[in-house]
Each structure stands twice: as structure tokens, then as C-alpha cells.
């Protein structure tokens, strides 16, 4: 009976906390389907979370005001390329640090862990000067190349690969398999959770990019969704219904991605030694 009461209390606490976290998201979605005057008129009552006077005008007007589909494609393109390249580069680095013996491995790992605490803002301007010197400003290279390698992702891969038994790798080596072939045919198939976790974390972190794209993109051709949304805040008149519509539209890919891959995400976090 005591265990049952404890579980009920735990479930109740989880429901309350979940409701607190989901309320702002729910209000954003509901408000995107309301006429402009109703958004703040209903804010002080329960109707703030109900789709009263349902309408799609906010979405229609928002998409007429800016080329949202173009911005969405730009974001999906360069973020997906970053994720795919990041998986290849960082997984190889993590595998080398976890399973290959070479001189300076411990020193390299120490540097990678130390660089994890360096904020991006501290290297923002030096990175921009490098990109500008290479004449990459307003190109896809400026948006993609600087973010392929990631110290955090390398560390995550390394932690996961450390748990793979060395006996498997030694058996593959005895069969004449090279380190690269062993990695591709043996290690990668066993590492689905960590690959999924790194993909999700990388996708989410770059989907919300604002500061770097605004520095390296000088025209509308390469603008991402975050720069597109800022149009509604900087160009009058300001309509909050349209803002809610664009925010809902740009949040949808993240929610769908996480819901589809959450099982592997949890497994990857648990098996990479990053719990808590």
C-alpha cells in the first residue's frame, strides 16, 4: 500500500510538472489559431488554452508576409548537412580516442574536455574573421563548415565506444579487418543510440541559430527560419497572432524529430555516461 501511494504521488508530481512545462507551448499553439484581439483578451482566463474563434488567418497572412517555406528549406538543408557531417567526423574522432592507442591521446582528450567549457561567443569574432578571409561570407560553407567538429559530440562518442568490448575488435583484427572496416561494419551497427542522440542534440542546437547566421548572411537567399521570424518583430505593424503562427510552424520539426527518436535518445544518454 505504501509503494502504491508513493507511485501515485510520483505520477501526480510528474503530471503537474509536465503541465507547467507544456503550458507555454500549448498557449503558443492555441494563440496561433485565434484572431489577434482574442489572444490577450483571454489571457487571464482558462480560455487562453482553448482555441476560441478558430481561424487560419494568422498562418495565411504570415506566409504572405515572408517566404517562410524558403527559410524553412534553408534551415533544414544546412542543419541536416551539419548533422550528417558531424556524425561522420566526430564519431571517427571519438572512436580513435576510445579504442586506438597512439601517442598524445590523453593530451588530446584533455584539450577536448577543456574546450567544452569555452562559450561560442568568445570565438565568434575570430571565427568571423577567418570566414571572411576565406571569402565564405553569404555562402553555405560559412553556415556549415565551422560547426562540423564538436568537442561535446566527440566526447559523447568516446564515452559510448569505451563500453564496446575490446574482444570484439580484437577478433575482427584477427580476421584481417582494418580499423576503418571494423568501425564501419562492427562499431557503427552497435552504436545506433549514440548516433541518434548526437543527431538530435546537434539538430536542435543549430535549428535555433540566430547570431551566426545574421553575421555571415548578407541577403535573403540563405536566411534561416530564426531570421525570418525576426521580421515580425522589427517591421511594423507587429501582429502577435502571426508571430505565434510562425513560432508554431518552426517548432513542429523539432517536436516531430524528438517524438520519433526519443527512445534512442534516452538510450544514448544513458549509455554515454552523461546521466543527470
ZALORO-934124 format. One record per residue (C-alpha): residue number from 1; x, y, z. Coordinates in steps of 0.05 Angstrom, whole numbers, plus 32768, in hexadecimal, padded with zeros to 4 digits. Layout:
// ZALORO-934124
+-----+------+------+------+
|   i |    u |    v |    w |
+-----+------+------+------+
| NUM |    X |    Y |    Z |
...
+-----+------+------+------+
***
This chain:
// ZALORO-934124
+-----+------+------+------+
|   i |    u |    v |    w |
+-----+------+------+------+
|   1 | 8000 | 8000 | 8000 |
|   2 | 803A | 802F | 8010 |
|   3 | 805B | 8021 | 7FCE |
|   4 | 801A | 802E | 7FAA |
|   5 | 8010 | 8071 | 7FCC |
|   6 | 8058 | 8084 | 7FBC |
|   7 | 804D | 8074 | 7F72 |
|   8 | 800C | 809B | 7F71 |
|   9 | 802E | 80D8 | 7F90 |
|  10 | 8068 | 80D1 | 7F5F |
|  11 | 8038 | 80CD | 7F23 |
|  12 | 8011 | 8109 | 7F3D |
|  13 | 8051 | 8132 | 7F45 |
|  14 | 8067 | 811F | 7EFF |
|  15 | 8023 | 8134 | 7EE2 |
|  16 | 8026 | 8177 | 7F06 |
|  17 | 806E | 8185 | 7EF0 |
|  18 | 805F | 816F | 7EA9 |
|  19 | 8022 | 819D | 7EA6 |
|  20 | 804D | 81D8 | 7EBE |
|  21 | 8080 | 81CB | 7E87 |
|  22 | 804E | 81BF | 7E50 |
|  23 | 8020 | 81FA | 7E60 |
|  24 | 8049 | 8230 | 7E3B |
|  25 | 804F | 8202 | 7DFE |
|  26 | 8004 | 81F3 | 7E00 |
|  27 | 7FF4 | 823E | 7E07 |
|  28 | 8020 | 824D | 7DCA |
|  29 | 7FFE | 8219 | 7D9F |
|  30 | 7FB7 | 822C | 7DB4 |
|  31 | 7FC6 | 8276 | 7DAB |
|  32 | 7FDD | 826A | 7D64 |
|  33 | 7F96 | 8255 | 7D53 |
|  34 | 7F73 | 8291 | 7D74 |
|  35 | 7F62 | 82D5 | 7D58 |
|  36 | 7F92 | 830B | 7D6E |
|  37 | 7F64 | 832D | 7DA1 |
|  38 | 7F53 | 82EB | 7DC5 |
|  39 | 7F9B | 82D8 | 7DD5 |
|  40 | 7FA5 | 8308 | 7E0F |
|  41 | 7F5B | 8310 | 7E1E |
|  42 | 7F58 | 82C7 | 7E34 |
|  43 | 7F9C | 82C8 | 7E57 |
|  44 | 7F7F | 82CF | 7E9E |
|  45 | 7F4F | 8294 | 7E97 |
|  46 | 7F4F | 824B | 7E86 |
|  47 | 7F3B | 825E | 7E3F |
|  48 | 7F84 | 8270 | 7E33 |
|  49 | 7F90 | 8225 | 7E29 |
|  50 | 7F52 | 8219 | 7DFE |
|  51 | 7F4D | 8226 | 7DB3 |
|  52 | 7F14 | 8258 | 7DB8 |
|  53 | 7EFE | 8277 | 7D74 |
|  54 | 7F2B | 8246 | 7D4E |
|  55 | 7F4B | 8265 | 7D0F |
|  56 | 7F85 | 8259 | 7CE0 |
|  57 | 7F8C | 82A2 | 7CCD |
|  58 | 7FCC | 82AA | 7CF6 |
|  59 | 7FEF | 8273 | 7CCE |
|  60 | 7FD6 | 828E | 7C8C |
|  61 | 7FEB | 82D5 | 7C9A |
|  62 | 802E | 82C1 | 7CB7 |
|  63 | 8040 | 8297 | 7C7A |
|  64 | 802B | 82D1 | 7C4D |
|  65 | 8057 | 8301 | 7C74 |
|  66 | 8098 | 82D9 | 7C70 |
|  67 | 80AF | 829D | 7C46 |
|  68 | 80AB | 826D | 7C81 |
|  69 | 80B1 | 822D | 7C57 |
|  70 | 80F2 | 8247 | 7C39 |
|  71 | 810E | 8257 | 7C7E |
|  72 | 80F8 | 8213 | 7C97 |
|  73 | 811B | 81F0 | 7C5D |
|  74 | 815B | 8218 | 7C6B |
|  75 | 815A | 8203 | 7CB4 |
|  76 | 814B | 81BA | 7CA5 |
|  77 | 8181 | 81B7 | 7C70 |
|  78 | 81BD | 81D4 | 7C95 |
|  79 | 81AA | 81B7 | 7CD9 |
|  80 | 81A1 | 8171 | 7CBA |
|  81 | 81E5 | 8177 | 7C98 |
|  82 | 8206 | 818C | 7CD9 |
|  83 | 81E6 | 8151 | 7CFD |
|  84 | 81FB | 811D | 7CC9 |
|  85 | 8242 | 8137 | 7CC3 |
|  86 | 8247 | 813D | 7D0E |
|  87 | 8233 | 80F4 | 7D17 |
|  88 | 826B | 80DE | 7CE9 |
|  89 | 82A3 | 810B | 7D02 |
|  90 | 8294 | 8109 | 7D4D |
|  91 | 8287 | 80BE | 7D4F |
|  92 | 82CA | 80B0 | 7D2F |
|  93 | 82ED | 80DE | 7D61 |
|  94 | 82C8 | 80BE | 7D9C |
|  95 | 82D9 | 8079 | 7D83 |
|  96 | 8323 | 808A | 7D7D |
|  97 | 8325 | 80A7 | 7DC3 |
|  98 | 8300 | 806B | 7DE0 |
|  99 | 831F | 802F | 7DBD |
| 100 | 8360 | 8042 | 7D9A |
| 101 | 83A2 | 8048 | 7DBF |
| 102 | 83CD | 8081 | 7DA5 |
| 103 | 83FC | 80B4 | 7DC3 |
| 104 | 83DA | 80F1 | 7DE0 |
| 105 | 8395 | 80D3 | 7DE6 |
| 106 | 838B | 80E7 | 7E2F |
| 107 | 83A3 | 812E | 7E20 |
| 108 | 8373 | 8135 | 7DE5 |
| 109 | 8339 | 811C | 7E10 |
| 110 | 834B | 814E | 7E47 |
| 111 | 834A | 8187 | 7E14 |
| 112 | 8307 | 8170 | 7DF9 |
| 113 | 82E8 | 816E | 7E3E |
| 114 | 8306 | 81B2 | 7E4F |
| 115 | 82EB | 81D1 | 7E0F |
| 116 | 82A5 | 81BA | 7E20 |
| 117 | 829F | 81F3 | 7E53 |
| 118 | 82B5 | 822A | 7E23 |
| 119 | 8276 | 8252 | 7E0F |
| 120 | 8269 | 825C | 7DC5 |
| 121 | 8263 | 82A7 | 7DD0 |
| 122 | 82AD | 82AB | 7DE2 |
| 123 | 82C3 | 8291 | 7D9D |
| 124 | 828B | 82B1 | 7D75 |
| 125 | 82B3 | 82EC | 7D59 |
| 126 | 82F4 | 82C5 | 7D4C |
| 127 | 82CB | 8290 | 7D27 |
| 128 | 82A9 | 82C6 | 7CFE |
| 129 | 82ED | 82E4 | 7CEA |
| 130 | 8303 | 829F | 7CD3 |
| 131 | 82C4 | 8294 | 7CAB |
| 132 | 82C9 | 82DA | 7C8D |
| 133 | 8312 | 82CE | 7C79 |
| 134 | 82FE | 828E | 7C55 |
| 135 | 82C7 | 82B5 | 7C30 |
| 136 | 8291 | 8288 | 7C4C |
| 137 | 8263 | 82BF | 7C63 |
| 138 | 821C | 82B5 | 7C48 |
| 139 | 822B | 826E | 7C33 |
| 140 | 8215 | 822A | 7C4C |
| 141 | 825D | 821B | 7C61 |
| 142 | 825A | 8252 | 7C96 |
| 143 | 821B | 8234 | 7CB5 |
| 144 | 8233 | 81EB | 7CB3 |
| 145 | 827F | 81E1 | 7CB7 |
| 146 | 828D | 8204 | 7CFB |
| 147 | 825C | 81D6 | 7D1F |
| 148 | 826D | 8192 | 7D03 |
| 149 | 829F | 8182 | 7D3B |
| 150 | 8284 | 8185 | 7D82 |
| 151 | 82A9 | 8177 | 7DC2 |
| 152 | 826A | 8162 | 7DE6 |
| 153 | 8256 | 8131 | 7DAF |
| 154 | 829C | 8113 | 7DAD |
| 155 | 8299 | 8109 | 7DF8 |
| 156 | 8254 | 80E8 | 7DF3 |
| 157 | 826C | 80B7 | 7DBE |
| 158 | 82AB | 80A8 | 7DE5 |
| 159 | 8283 | 8098 | 7E24 |
| 160 | 8255 | 8069 | 7DFE |
| 161 | 828D | 8046 | 7DD8 |
| 162 | 82B2 | 8039 | 7E19 |
| 163 | 827C | 8007 | 7E2C |
| 164 | 8285 | 7FDE | 7DED |
| 165 | 82AD | 7F9F | 7E01 |
| 166 | 82F4 | 7F9F | 7DE7 |
| 167 | 82ED | 7F54 | 7DDA |
| 168 | 82BE | 7F63 | 7D9F |
| 169 | 82F0 | 7F92 | 7D80 |
| 170 | 832A | 7F62 | 7D8B |
| 171 | 8302 | 7F2A | 7D6B |
| 172 | 82F5 | 7F56 | 7D2E |
| 173 | 833E | 7F68 | 7D2A |
| 174 | 8352 | 7F1E | 7D2C |
| 175 | 8324 | 7F13 | 7CF1 |
| 176 | 834B | 7F47 | 7CCA |
| 177 | 831C | 7F81 | 7CD2 |
| 178 | 833B | 7FC6 | 7CD0 |
| 179 | 8329 | 7FFA | 7D06 |
| 180 | 82FD | 8020 | 7CD5 |
| 181 | 82D9 | 7FE1 | 7CBD |
| 182 | 82CF | 7FCB | 7D06 |
| 183 | 82B2 | 800F | 7D16 |
| 184 | 8281 | 800E | 7CDB |
| 185 | 826B | 7FC6 | 7CDE |
| 186 | 826D | 7FB7 | 7D28 |
| 187 | 826E | 7FF6 | 7D53 |
| 188 | 823B | 8021 | 7D2C |
| 189 | 8204 | 7FEC | 7D2C |
| 190 | 820B | 7FE5 | 7D78 |
| 191 | 8209 | 8031 | 7D83 |
| 192 | 81C4 | 8045 | 7D6B |
| 193 | 81AF | 8066 | 7DAD |
| 194 | 81EB | 8095 | 7DB1 |
| 195 | 81E7 | 80A7 | 7D67 |
| 196 | 819D | 80B9 | 7D71 |
| 197 | 81AC | 80E1 | 7DB0 |
| 198 | 81E3 | 8109 | 7D8F |
| 199 | 81B6 | 8115 | 7D52 |
| 200 | 817D | 8130 | 7D7D |
| 201 | 81A9 | 815C | 7DA8 |
| 202 | 81CE | 8179 | 7D6C |
| 203 | 818D | 8185 | 7D46 |
| 204 | 816C | 81A8 | 7D80 |
| 205 | 81A9 | 81D4 | 7D90 |
| 206 | 81B0 | 81ED | 7D48 |
| 207 | 8166 | 81F2 | 7D38 |
| 208 | 8163 | 822D | 7D67 |
| 209 | 81A1 | 8250 | 7D4B |
| 210 | 819A | 829B | 7D47 |
| 211 | 81DA | 82C0 | 7D57 |
| 212 | 8208 | 829C | 7D26 |
| 213 | 81D7 | 829C | 7CEA |
| 214 | 81CA | 82E6 | 7CF3 |
| 215 | 8215 | 82F3 | 7CEF |
| 216 | 8226 | 82C9 | 7CB2 |
| 217 | 81E7 | 82D1 | 7C88 |
| 218 | 81E0 | 8314 | 7C65 |
| 219 | 81A3 | 8305 | 7C3B |
| 220 | 8161 | 82E0 | 7C3F |
| 221 | 8177 | 82A4 | 7C15 |
| 222 | 8198 | 8280 | 7C50 |
| 223 | 816D | 8299 | 7C8A |
| 224 | 8155 | 8264 | 7CBB |
| 225 | 8112 | 8262 | 7CE0 |
| 226 | 812C | 8286 | 7D1D |
| 227 | 8140 | 82C3 | 7CF3 |
| 228 | 80FD | 82BF | 7CD0 |
| 229 | 80D7 | 82C1 | 7D11 |
| 230 | 80FC | 8300 | 7D26 |
| 231 | 80DA | 8323 | 7CEC |
| 232 | 809A | 8324 | 7D14 |
| 233 | 80BD | 8347 | 7D4E |
| 234 | 80E4 | 837B | 7D26 |
| 235 | 80B4 | 838F | 7CEF |
| 236 | 8073 | 83B1 | 7D05 |
| 237 | 803B | 83A3 | 7D0E |
| 238 | 8046 | 836D | 7D41 |
| 239 | 8011 | 8336 | 7D42 |
| 240 | 801A | 8304 | 7D7A |
| 241 | 7FEB | 82D2 | 7D59 |
| 242 | 801A | 82CE | 7D1E |
| 243 | 8056 | 82C8 | 7D4C |
| 244 | 8035 | 828D | 7D70 |
| 245 | 8025 | 826D | 7D2D |
| 246 | 806D | 8270 | 7D15 |
| 247 | 8088 | 8258 | 7D58 |
| 248 | 8058 | 821D | 7D57 |
| 249 | 806B | 820D | 7D0F |
| 250 | 80B6 | 820E | 7D1E |
| 251 | 80AF | 81E7 | 7D5F |
| 252 | 808B | 81AD | 7D3C |
| 253 | 80C9 | 818D | 7D1C |
| 254 | 80EC | 818A | 7D60 |
| 255 | 80B0 | 816B | 7D83 |
| 256 | 80A6 | 8137 | 7D4C |
| 257 | 80F0 | 8125 | 7D4B |
| 258 | 80F3 | 811B | 7D96 |
| 259 | 80B2 | 80F3 | 7D99 |
| 260 | 80CB | 80C4 | 7D63 |
| 261 | 8110 | 80BA | 7D82 |
| 262 | 8105 | 80C3 | 7DCD |
| 263 | 810F | 8078 | 7DDB |
| 264 | 8155 | 8078 | 7DBD |
| 265 | 8164 | 80BC | 7DDC |
| 266 | 8159 | 80A3 | 7E22 |
| 267 | 8182 | 8064 | 7E14 |
| 268 | 81BB | 808F | 7DF8 |
| 269 | 81BC | 80BE | 7E34 |
| 270 | 81BA | 8083 | 7E65 |
| 271 | 81F2 | 805D | 7E43 |
| 272 | 8220 | 8098 | 7E38 |
| 273 | 822D | 80A6 | 7E82 |
| 274 | 8209 | 80E9 | 7E80 |
| 275 | 81CF | 80D8 | 7EAE |
| 276 | 81B6 | 810F | 7EDC |
+-----+------+------+------+
***
